[in-house]
């Protein structure tokens, strides 16, 4: 792709690094921005810089937050005895959109995947185990995607906390095996949360 401007080429190259954005789509987006008032482009640039420089991760659940504690953890109306264990912040958003869960979350930041060099110590598992050890948590809901890596991660956590008095459950398999949580429709995901099953039962399926 030939460019008449090095500045334009640089902007397109940077934009095309975003997921799902190829060079042609990046060019359309950059040209669109050029046609907009300068103030709009400046506002977008400032919003991205502010997000990157000041955004935090919740000290309790590792969700993205503007403060030390995210709005969910800071909400006194949430049930702190039930924790839904998810892979990514996108999964928190997906489950929250169902309005079916009133407990708290714990974001692992990924799944155990030896092929990708990701082990248990690369994830937020230790802080989750520490929460269980404190005795407040009564149930852990494993809401990771139904993949080999997700099941491996669930089982690893289960082995770490099985000596403590905490119920472990997993979302019902209304979510197809191999599917990522964020792509499930809200009704199916909501029913999977409500109709969760004991984790021990899922090991026998």
Number of C-alpha atoms within 10 A of each C-alpha: 5 6 11 7 9 10 10 14 17 12 16 23 15 11 18 18 12 10 7 8 14 14 16 12 14 20 20 12 16 17 14 11 15 13 9 10 9 10 9 12 16 12 11 12 12 12 12 11 12 11 12 10 9 10 14 17 16 21 15 18 23 21 25 20 16 14 14 16 19 19 14 18 21 14 12 9 10 14 14 17 15 21 24 24 24 25 23 20 19 16 22 22 12 18 24 15 15 16 11 16 18 15 17 22 27 27 25 25 16 20 26 23 15 10 8 8 8 13 14 17 9 14 17 18 19 14 16 22 15 11 14 20 15 9 12 13 20 15 18 26 24 28 26 25 23 18 15 14 18 22 18 15 23 24 15 14 19 19 9 14 18 11 9 14 14 18 17 22 23 23 25 21 17 16 19 13 11 12 13 16 22 17 12 17 14 17 13 14 25 23 17 20 23 12 14 19 18 16 20 14 10 14 9 6 5
